Amino acid sequence: MDPEHYSERFPELANFLAGNFHQDWAFLNNSNDWRSVVHAYCEVATPFEKGRVIRELEEFMALRLYEKRLYEVLCSVFLSNYYAPGDGLTFEGWLKRLHDELLQCYSGSTKLNSERDLKT
């Protein structure tokens, strides 16, 4: 797949990674922990937005790209500046953990919305 096709096929994922893991992500979040970025995103994103990112992340992971290609796509196409090996992770491993974190915040937000809907 040509590089530009990844951003066309996964626009929400590309926006999430470029918008949250840009070159200043650690500085702006006062933390080198990528989870803090996910938590900050989860506080402002709607359940619909989170759901789209999760779905596209699942589709992207299903491509099963090898590590070097994952690094190229994440950095050059999706403009992510998170370097997984710096935390002792592979890029594939990081994407799985990222998926789990997003699912956790998505589950929490949909539960909160359901509880709120029950009270109205």
QUITANOR-V988720 format. One record per run of one state. SS is the DSSP state (@ for helix, = for strand, . for the rest). FROM is the first residue (numbers start at 1). LEN is the number of residues. If there is no record, write none. Layout:
BEGIN
SS,FROM,LEN ; SS,FROM,LEN
END
This chain:
BEGIN
.,1,2 ; @,3,7 ; .,10,1 ; @,11,10 ; .,21,4 ; @,25,4 ; .,29,5 ; @,34,11 ; .,45,2 ; @,47,15 ; .,62,5 ; @,67,11 ; .,78,6 ; @,84,4 ; .,88,3 ; @,91,29 ; .,120,1
END
